[in-house]
Amino acid sequence: MPRGAIFLVALLAAGNPLAARAATTALQLSVDAADAPGQVWHAHLRVPVAASGDIVLAYPKWIPGTHGPTGPIANLGSLRATSGGTPVAWTRDPTDPYACHFGLPPGATVLDLTYDYFEGGPANGNMTAQLAVLDWNSIVFYPREAGIRDVTVAADITLRSGWSAATALALAAPHRPFEPLTGHAVFAPVTLETLVDSPLYAGAHERIVPLVDARGMTSEVDLFGETASDVEPTSAQVARWQSLVAQADALYGSRHWQHYHFLLTLSDAESGRGLEHHESSANGLPERYLTDPDVYESGSDLLPHEYTHSWNGKYRRPFGLMTSNYQAPMIDDDLYVYEGMTQYWGIVLAQRSGLAEPGTFEETLANYYAALDAEPGRLTRPLLDTARAQGLTRAAQSPAGRFARRGEDYYTEGALIWLDADTLIRERSRGHRSLDDFARRFLGNGAPTGPMVIGYSRADVIAALNAVLPYDWAGFFRARVDDVAPHPPAGGLRRGGWYFTYTAQRSDLQLRRERASRVIDTTYSLGSSIASDGTISYVIESLPFARAGIAPGSKILAVNDQEFSPDRLRLALRAAQTSPAPLRFIVDDLGSIASYAVDYHGGERYPHLVRDPERADLLSAIAAPRRASGAR
């Protein structure tokens, strides 16, 4: 199958609304990256039109992978329209800000649009002076009523002098594998769906790392950094990426991509990104990722997570997310599968591939459980509601009440649910079956294919699980997803041969993450994470800081009448264990200086898993590398 094309399985008997149809609209999109350091993309879009009168074009609103109406239309500006050289007036739709009406003159055959897209700046944008990430959905319009598989786009981009680029899109002219794109790149026409599914990374410092297996099936890591030294991986790091591909092959058994791109920026200005695509993933990690062992470990599960999405989320996708265009609302009920199972396989594959240090799997699960159990919001909201309110959760701005509201818990709580399922299958089958068998059957699905989409419902997931191990899976998910649960699922931890506890000792993972992020983690003692300068990032509503009235965003100036420092804070926590006096904090809350007494005497508290010698160690069995049999 042609690289980059997306093919829809025509499940006509099931009334599949996404049956493939012939493309009816052909757009031409030209993008200019000349002013990337100025945080702007320039675009020219040509839209064929058949008659005069009003035409309505839409800007993508519901963006795949973000699960909500996140299209960044507020960043679009300088929109001008012409037809045959004649200016065309436009107005925004009064009820839909993502739609614009254009009044075409008589005899019009083409509508030309020029506009600019302005990135959000270093804190939340996709551009720096040295690199840029182009999400095509941010810079395209299309006929509002058209299906995204009914529109083709012939795209091209002009790069800055000295820059190169990488993307899963195929070029219009032959191109040698593992060579960067330079100058003016012209892409083969693809559907709008495939274009949006194929982000482009560009920059002044690129390194392409081929990951070629014995059968010649290829993938690559496309590195873009702020400096040339940022993008020089060691041979050991490359070997771990190669191992990730091999371990995914061993897990899923079949691939549903032709050539996969791990697109990765290494930048402190553009880090923290992770978005799945079918033949690529859009990733961002800190600038020190390849050179600082602590930063490297803290990002160990990003690539495995986004890579897994090629199978779970792109190839297999909940029916509620298989919308006909980007204006139709998505139904997020199955995110505990789409994201939760992906989170689980992400941390498993990180351990199996060696991207994560030994023991990270168990430490990560302990952190998941502790964070979820500390949320007062779980006493009123089931996990299902965190998915249905996903768009509201991401839009929430105030750090106050964060844990009372709950967050995107379908990721980490979903991972604990799938650990619960995995250990249950292993225990009841006496070790003969596991969730690996489900992944191979449901996500690998037998024969290899090019990119395509097969939908699923909860009933389909239950049927596939029953094929591995008969059980009341409907009741299993109802209790963990639909019902309010005062505690996160712990069955997978106990059944896996471990139990959860708190101690005063930080784990290796916690130490690495504190060093990498330069914070003091007092989440389960004072109820906050505190930066090295004393800034309080959040407070958990049921824990000591919040009970004392200390607000998120404030800054600790002194602890027990001494100038704040991380070491003094830790000493104060330890000393309070043997003293009845409360801890004393002087805090700057947006310019208002106040003193707070915090009545806490529990010392430092960090989550851990401890081995239960009475049970088999299933967690170690889950995390052990598989023999790489290869994907077909």
N, C-alpha and C positions, 0 to 999 in steps of 0.2 A: 504494500500500500504506500502511496506517496507520503513522504515525511512531512509531518506537520498537519496533515488533514485529520479531521475528526469525523468518524463515521458513526451514525446512530443505528442501533439495532432496532429494526422495525417490529415492535411487539404489537402488531395490529390487533391480534386476537384479544389482547388485554386492554385495548383502547389506549395504547401509548400515544400521548399527545405530541411526541417528539419524532414521529416517523420522518425519515429523510425526504426532502422535497427539492425540486430544482431551484437553483438560485435565480432570483428575478431582478435584483438591483446590483449594479456594479459601481462601486465607489473608487475614487482615486485619492489617496492621502499622501501628501508630502510633508515631511517634518524636517525642520532645520534646528540643529543643536548648537549653532554658532555662539549663542549667548548663554550657554549652560552655566558659566560662572556667575551670571546675573540672575540665576534661578528662573529662567524662562525658556519654554519651548515655543517655536513658531510653527504654525500649521497652515496648510492650504488643502481644502477638501473640495473635490468636484463631485457633484451629485447629478446624475442624469434625471431629467424630468420629461414628462410626456405631454403636458398641457399647461396652459396658463391658469392663474388662480392661486388659491392658497395651498401651500404645502407645509406640512408639520414635520419637523425633524426633532428627534429626541437625543438627549445626552444620557449615556448609560447611568442608571440609578442603582439597581440592585446588582452588586458586583460579586461574581462567583468567588468563593473562598472567604469572603468577609461576612457572608450570611446576612447581609442587611442592606438598607438603602444608603450606601456609603459613597456613591459617586460624587467626586469633589468638584461639583459645578461652580461652587463659590470661588474657585481659583481661576476660572476662565474669564478672559477679558479681551477687549479690542476686536469684538466680532463685527466683521463687515461682510456684506453679501452683494454680489453682482451677477448679472446674467447677460452674456454677450457684451460685456463692457459697461452695461447700464446698472447703476446702483439699484439695489433692491431693499426696500424697507422691511424691517422685521419687528415683531413684538413677542414678548414672552407670554405664554399661555396664562390666563388669570388664575387658574386653579392648579396648574402643574408647572412649577418652576423649572422642571427638567425638559420642557418642550418649548420650542420656538416656532412661530408662524412666519412664513415668508410669502409675500405677495408677488407672484411671478408675472412678468409682462407677457403680452400675447406673443406666441411663436417661440417661447423659451424652450430650449432643449437641454441646457445645462445650468445648474446653479453653482456658483463658485463662492466658497466661504474662506475667509482668512481670519485667524484668531490666534491668541497667545494663551498659553497655560503657564501660570506662575506657581512655582513650587513653594512649599511652606517655610523655607528657611532651614538653617542648620538643625533646629530642634526637632522638626518633624517633616522635613522635606526629603526629596530624592536626588538632590544635586549638591555638589560642592564644586570648588574650582578644579578638582582633579577627577571627578567621576560623576556619573548620573545614571538613574534608573528610569526608563520610560515604560509606564503602564499605558498601553494603547487605549484602554477605556477612558483615560483622562483627557484624550485629545481627539475624539471622534464623535460625530453625530451620525444618525441613520434615520430612515423613515420610521416614524413612530409606530405604525401598525405592522411593520415588517418583522418576520422572524429572523433570528440571528443566523440561522442556516440558510435563509433566503437572500442574504446580502453577501456579495463578495467584495473584497477590498484589495486593490493593488497598491501596496504601500512602498514608500522609499524614504530614506533618511540621509541627510547630509551631516556628516560628523565634523566636529572641530578638527582643525589641523593638528596632527600629532596624536589624535585619539584613535582608538579602535573599539570594536563592539563585539558582542556575542548575543545570540538569540537562537531559539529553536526553529524560527522561521527559515524556510528554504529560500535561497536566492533565485532570481529569475534565470541567471546564467550559472553554468557549472562552477562549483566551488570545492576546493580540496578540503577534506576533513581536518579539523584541528588547526585551521588557519583563521586568524582574526579578521573581522570585517573592517575595512578602512575606507576613507574618502566618501564616495556616494554609493550607498548600498541600495539596490533595487530588489524587492522581494517578489516571489511568485504570488499570483493572486490566491487568496484563501478566503474562507468564509469569515464573517465578522466574529463568529464564535472562536475560530482558531486564532485570529489576530489577537483578540483580547486574552486568549489563553497562552500567549507567547511574548512575555515581556522582553525588553531589550536592555542590556547593561552596556555601558560605554565608559571610557575613561582614558587617562593618559598613561596609566600603569596597569597593563593587563598581563596575566600569565595563564595560559591554557595548559591544563594537566590532563593528558589522555588517560582514560581508564579502559584498557582494551583487554578482553578476555580471550581465551584460547580459541573460541569459535569466531572471533572477529566481530562479535556484537559489541558496540561501543557506547561509552558515555564519557563525559568529561567534566572537570571542575574548571569553571571560568572565573578566575580571581581578578578583582579590581581593587586597588588600594590607593591610599593617599600618597604613598611613596613607592618607589620600586622595591625597596627592601621589605615592604609589607607583604609582598606576594611571592615570597620564596619559601615554599614548604620544604620540610626535610623529607628524606626518603622514607622515614618511619611514618610521617603524617600521610604521605601519598599511599603507603601500604595499607593504612587504616581505611582510607577512602575506597581503595580497591577491595578491601575485605568487606566493607559495607555493601557493595554491589553483589559480592559473592554470597553474603549471608542473606540478603533479600532474595536472591535466586533460590537459595536452599529453602527459604520460608514459603515463598509464593509459587515457585515451580514454573511459572510462565510470565513473560513480560508482555506489556501492552503499550510499548513504545518502540520506536525504531532507533533513535539516538537521543540520549538523555543529557541535558545540561544542568549541572549544579551551578547556578549563577550565584556568585558570592561577592559582596562588597566587604572590605575590611576598613572600617572608618568609624571614628568616634562620633562623627556628625550624622552618619546615616546607618547606624547599627540598630539592632533590635527588630529587623524585618524578617518575616517568614510568611510566604504565600505560595500555595501549591498551584501547579499547572501540570498538564498531562505529560509533556515531554521536557519539562524543565521545572525548576523551582526557584523562586526569588528569595534570596537569603541575605541577611546583613548581620555581621558580627563586629565587635570592637577592633580597632586598628591593631592591637597587640595580640590578636588571636593566635597567630602562628609563632609568636616569639615569647609569650608569657604563659607558662604552664598552667597557672591558675585561670586565666581567661580562656585558654584552650579547653580545659576541663569543664568550665561553666557553660560552654556552648556545645557540649558533646552530643546532645540529642537533637539539635536543630536540623541538620541535614538528614538523619534517619527519619525524623517526623515528616518533613516535607516530601522526601522520597517515597515514603509509604503512601502518601496521598495520591500518587500516580495510580495505585491500585485501589485505595479506599478513599473515594471522594471524586476521582476523575473517571476511572474505568467502572467501578461500582459506585452508584450515587443514589441517595434517597430520592424517591419520586418527587417529594416536595421541593427539591432543589433543581429539578429538571424543567426550568421555565422556558417558554418559547422566545422571550426576549428579555432585555435588561430593565424593562419597566414593570414587569409582572412581579408581584410580591413572592418571596420565597417562604416556604413553610419549614421551620427549623427543628421540628420535633425529634428528628433522628440524629441530632448532633452528638448524642452520647455514643453513637456508632461511628459517624463520620469523623468526629474529632476525638472522642474518648478512646475508641479502639486504636486510632492512629497515634494518640499520645502513648498508649500502652506499647504498641509495637515500636514506637520511636525510642523509648528508653530500653526496651529489650534488645533492639538491633544495635544501639549504641554500646551496650555491654558485650554482645556477641561479636561485634566487629573489632573491639578494642579501642573504639573512640572514647569510651569511658573507662576509667581506671577500675580495677577489681573492687567490688563492694559498693560501687556507686548505685547500682540497681536497688539494693536494699535501703541505702541511705535516702535515695530519692523517694521511695515509697513511704518511708517514715515522715519525710517532710510534707508529702501530699496529705497524708492522714492528719497530721498535726494542724496544718493550715485550715483544712476543711472542718475539723472538729472545733476550731476556735471561733467559727462564724456564728454569731447569734441569729443571723438571717435564715439559717437552715431550719430553725424551729417553726418558721411560718411559710417557707417557700420550698416546694419540691424541686428536684433537679430539672424536671421537665420545664418548669417555668423559667429557669435560667437560660434555657435555649429559646423559648418563645419570646423572651424579653431581651434577646441578644443585642438587637439594635439599640435598645434603650441603655443597656449596660455599657456598651462602648461609647455611647454619647454622654454618659454621666461625667460631669466635670469635677464636682466637689469630692475631695478625699474624705470629708466628714461622712460618717454613716456607711463607709465602704463595706464593712463586714456585716452590718445589719441588712444591707441590700443584697448581699451575695454578689459574686462576680461570674465570670464565664467558667463555672465549675464543671460544666460538661467535659472539659478537658481532663483535669486531674481526677475528679470523682469518677468520670467515665473510665479512666485508666484503672482505678481500684475495682470498678465493676467487672472489667474484663480480666483482671487478675483473679477475681473471685470465680469467674466462669472457668478460667484456665485450670486453676487448682481443683475445682470441683470435678472437671472432666478427668483430670489425672488421677484423683483419688478414687472416683467411682469406677474407672476403667482399669484400676490397679497398674497405672503407668503405661498402659498400651496405647492410649490416645491423649490428645492435648488440644489446646486452641490452635496449635500449628496446623493440625488436620483441618480445622475449620477455615483457617486463612488460605490454605492451599486449594480447598474446594470452592470457597465463596469468593475470594479475591483473585487468586490465580486462575481459577475456573477452567483448568485443563489446557486447551490449546493456546499458543501465543497468538497475538493479534497486533495490528497497529492500533493507534488511539481510537477508542470507541466508548460508548456509554451504555451500561446496562443498569436499569433502575432497580431499587428494592424498597420494600416496606418492612415494618417490624415483623410481620408475619413471615416474610421471606427469610429474615435473619433467624427466627425461631425454627423454621423448617430446616435450615442448613445446620443449626446446632443439634437438632434432634437426629439428623442423619449421622452426626458424630457420636452423640450420646443422648438417648431418650431421657427426658427430664421435664419437669414443669417450668420450662423456660418463660412461658407467659407470666406465671406468678413471680418468677425470678426478677424480670424486668419491671413488673408492676410495683413490687415492693421497693425497688432501688431507684426507679426513675419517676414514677407517677405519684407515689405517696410521700408525704413529709416524713423525713427520717432525722431524728435528733442527733445521730452520729453517722459518719461516713461508713461505707462497707469495710468491715474488718475481717470478713470470712477468708479472704484470699491470704491475708497475713498469717492468721492462725493456722489455716489448713496448709499453708506453705511452710510451716515449721518454724515460725518466728512469732514473737509477741512485741507489742508496742509499749514503750515507756519513755520517761524523761530522765536525763541525768545532767550533772553540771559540766560535763565534758563535751566539747564540740567535736563532731565527726570530721574526718578528713574533707568530706565534701563541703561541710559548713565553713571550715577554715578557708578552703580555696575560694568559695564564693564571697566570703567577707573580704579577703584580700583583693579579689578581682574587682569588686564593686566599691571597696573602701567604705564599708558600713559596719556598724556594730549591731548584730542581730539579737535584740532583746524581745522578740515577738512573743515568746511564751513565758516571759517573766514580767516585764513592764508593759508589754503589749504594743511594741513599736519596733521599727527599724530606724536606726539613728546614723546619720552620716558622720564622717570623721570630724566635721566642723560643728557637730551638735544639732544639725537640722533634723527634725522629726518628720519622716515621710508619711506615716500613717499612725493611727491608734486603733486598737481593737476595742470595740465599745464596752465589752464586759470585763476588761482587764485594768490593772492599776492606774496607768496614765489617764485613761478616759474617765475612770471614777474620780480621779483627783481634779479633773477639768482641764487637763492639758490638751491643746488642740493640734491637729496635724498641720504641718507647715511652720510651726513655731521653732525656735532655736534655743537649745540649752546653753546658758552662759556659765553656770556654775552648778556643782553638785556637792552637797555637804560643805558649803561655804568655800570651796576651792574651785579655781577656774576649770572649766570642763576640759577633759581629755578622755579618749577611749579607755586608757588604763585606769584613770581615776574612777570612771563609771563602774568598771568591773570590780575594782577594789571596794567601792561603796556597796555594791550588790552582795559581795561576800561578807562584808562586815555587818550588814543588816541582819544576817541570819542569826547572830548572837546578841543583837541589840533590840530593845523594845521601841527605840525611837524611830520615827518615820524618816525616810529619805527626804532630803531637802533639795529642791531644784529652783534655781532662778532662771526664768525663761523669758525670752523676747518673742512676743506674739505680735508680729507686724508693727513693731515700734512701741508696744505697750509692755513694760517690764513688770513681772509679777513673780512672787514666790509661791511655791506649791509644796505641800507636805504629802508624800506618797507613802502610804502605809503598806509596805510590802517587805516580806522577810523570807521569801522562798529561794533566794539566791539565783544563780544562773540556771536556766532550764533549756535543754536542747532535746529534740526528739530523736529517738533511736529505735531500731529493731534489734532484738536480742534472740539468739537461737533457743528454741525449745527442744531439748534433747529427747523429749517423748514423741516427737513427730519427725517424719522424713523431711529433709531439706529440699522442698520442691522449688523454692526461689532460686537456689543455685542451679538446679536442673534447668529451669526456664532460661536463665542467663547464660548457660554454657553455649559456646559456639557449635553450630551444626556443620556436619560434613557438607561442603559445598558441592552439591551434585550438579549444579548448573540449571539455568532456565532453558526451556525449549523455545 
